[in-house]
């Protein structure tokens, strides 16, 4: 069945996103579960397989990006320029960083756009997307960069009160940009490997 990506407003969903890194609520697969090749659609997980990587607390996860990339959110600031936001500096756990941004009570447009992203297809509804951490975005660059539309993409990893990490596609460079810069958002989700 053809996947359809919708925004919460289009689907009538609750717009209060809460990405989870709790293993009891995070989707999981076993190590022997067949997975598609890197860069190939994985409809059972709502997107495209980016690859396997280290996850939070010594876990291992599969990283997924949306199947349809042409309609990704653009012109979104990271938010909170000049302020340090607690719990947003993890380089591996974008879900935790995104949760920290959303719980900060401040305007964080890039994190909000990623967390509001939804995919519905014949395998279910996937509404656990988040803004990737710095190393998650680096895996996207390493493994599937040619399919990502050009532009500056935010990570959820804060660098300083004034800046946050991100990546420039297609050249593959990672760096820090000012939090009030308007860039693109690449929602990701993870599947725990048990």
C-alpha positions in Angstrom: 0.0 0.0 0.0 1.2 3.5 -0.8 2.4 5.5 2.3 0.8 8.8 3.0 2.4 11.4 5.2 0.2 13.8 7.0 0.6 16.7 9.5 -1.4 16.5 12.7 -3.8 19.2 11.4 -4.6 17.1 8.4 -5.1 13.9 10.3 -6.9 15.4 13.3 -4.3 14.0 15.7 -3.4 15.4 19.1 -0.6 18.0 18.5 1.2 17.4 21.7 4.2 15.4 20.6 6.1 13.3 23.1 9.0 11.4 21.6 10.0 8.4 23.7 13.3 6.7 24.4 11.7 4.3 26.9 12.5 0.8 25.7 9.1 -0.4 26.8 7.3 2.0 24.5 9.9 2.2 21.7 9.2 -0.1 18.7 11.6 -3.0 18.5 12.9 -5.8 16.3 15.1 -8.7 17.0 18.6 -9.0 15.7 17.5 -11.7 13.2 14.6 -9.7 11.8 15.1 -9.3 8.1 15.7 -5.6 7.2 15.9 -3.9 3.8 19.2 -2.7 2.4 20.4 0.8 3.5 18.5 3.4 1.5 15.6 1.2 0.7 11.9 1.6 1.7 10.9 -0.1 5.0 7.1 0.3 4.9 6.7 -1.8 8.1 8.6 1.0 9.9 7.1 3.9 8.0 10.0 5.1 5.9 13.5 4.4 4.5 16.2 2.5 6.4 19.3 4.6 7.1 21.2 2.0 9.1 22.0 0.5 12.5 23.8 2.6 15.1 24.5 3.0 18.8 21.5 4.1 20.7 21.0 5.6 24.2 22.2 3.6 27.3 24.2 1.1 25.3 21.4 0.0 23.1 21.4 -0.5 19.3 18.8 1.1 17.0 17.8 1.2 13.4 17.4 4.8 12.1 14.5 5.5 9.8 13.8 8.7 7.6 10.5 9.5 5.9 9.8 7.9 2.5 8.6 11.1 0.9 11.3 13.8 1.3 10.1 16.5 -1.1 7.6 17.9 1.5 9.9 18.2 4.5 9.4 21.2 6.7 11.6 24.2 5.7 12.3 27.7 7.1 12.3 26.5 10.7 14.6 28.1 13.3 16.1 25.9 16.0 14.8 28.4 18.6 15.8 30.0 21.9 18.8 31.9 20.6 20.9 33.1 23.5 19.6 30.6 25.9 20.9 27.2 27.1 18.3 24.5 27.1 18.8 21.6 29.5 18.8 18.1 28.2 19.5 19.0 24.6 23.2 18.2 24.2 23.2 14.5 23.6 25.0 13.5 20.4 23.2 10.1 20.0 19.7 10.5 21.4 17.6 12.8 19.3 14.4 11.7 20.9 15.7 12.8 24.3 16.9 16.1 22.9 13.6 16.7 21.2 11.7 15.9 24.4 14.0 18.4 26.2 13.2 21.1 23.6 9.5 20.5 23.7 9.4 20.4 27.5 11.4 23.7 27.7 8.1 25.6 27.4 9.6 27.8 24.7 9.2 28.2 21.0 11.4 25.5 19.3 10.1 25.4 15.7 12.4 22.7 14.3 11.8 20.2 17.1 8.0 21.0 17.0 7.9 20.3 13.2 9.8 17.0 13.6 7.7 15.8 16.5 4.4 16.7 14.7 5.3 14.6 11.6 3.1 11.6 11.0 3.2 8.7 8.5 0.2 6.5 7.9 0.4 3.5 5.6 -0.9 -0.1 5.4 1.3 -1.1 8.3 0.0 1.5 10.7 0.4 5.0 12.0 3.9 6.2 12.8 3.8 9.3 15.0 7.0 9.0 17.0 9.3 11.1 14.8 11.9 13.5 16.3 14.7 15.9 15.3 17.8 13.7 14.9 20.8 14.1 17.2 24.2 15.2 15.7 25.4 11.6 15.1 22.1 10.4 13.8 22.2 13.2 11.2 25.8 12.1 10.4 24.6 8.6 9.7 22.0 10.0 7.3 24.9 11.9 5.5 27.1 8.8 5.4 24.5 6.3 4.2 21.7 8.1 2.2 22.9 11.6 1.4 22.1 11.4 -2.3 18.4 11.1 -1.7 18.1 14.1 0.7 17.0 17.4 -0.8 19.7 20.1 -0.7 19.8 22.5 2.3 20.9 23.1 5.9 19.3 20.5 8.3 19.1 21.0 12.0 20.0 18.4 14.5 18.5 18.4 18.0 22.0 18.7 19.6 22.7 22.1 21.2 26.2 23.4 21.0 25.9 26.6 23.0 23.4 29.2 24.1 23.6 30.7 20.6 24.2 27.7 18.4 23.1 24.1 17.5 24.6 21.4 15.3 23.4 20.7 11.9 24.4 19.4 8.4 24.6 20.9 5.0 23.4 18.7 2.2 24.7 17.8 -0.4 28.3 18.6 0.6 28.1 16.5 3.8 29.6 19.0 6.2 28.5 19.2 9.8 28.8 22.4 11.8 27.2 24.8 14.1 24.7 27.5 13.0 23.0 30.2 15.0 19.7 29.0 16.6 17.7 31.7 14.9 18.8 30.6 11.4 15.9 29.1 9.4 16.8 25.7 8.1 15.2 22.4 7.1 13.9 19.6 9.3 14.5 15.9 8.6 12.2 13.9 11.0 13.7 10.5 12.0 12.5 7.7 14.1 14.3 4.7 15.7 13.5 1.1 16.1 15.2 -0.7 19.1 17.2 -3.8 18.2 16.8 -6.4 20.9 
